[in-house]
Amino acid sequence: MQQELEYLKAVQSEMDSDFGAFRKHVKSRADHIRQLIIAYSRRQQLLELQHAQRGNLTDPSVLMEIQDIRTELEKLRRDLVEIEIKSDYLKKNK
């Protein structure tokens, strides 16, 4: 009986440790996505400024990159929302 209790305590401790590591991973992934959103947004602003200044003379590659960045930002924002939902769940179920 004592051995079983010690075993269960060890398993619980390991599960708590794994859960804590998972929470840290989720938080660091969310932070990384936020940094990417900032970097892509800055790049998008610069390209949009170029487009505004050059008008119809804007290189088509600039227009394509703006669209690619918009698509990537949409994906990153969806990923961030998903991670924040998971993070809220983890906070509630500590």
Secondary structure, DSSP 4 states (H G I P E B T S, - for coil): -HHHHHHHHHHHHHHHHHHHHHHHHHHHHHHHHHHHHHHHHHHHHHHHHHHHHHGGGS-HHHHHHHHHHHHHHHHHHHHHHHHHHHHHHHHHT-
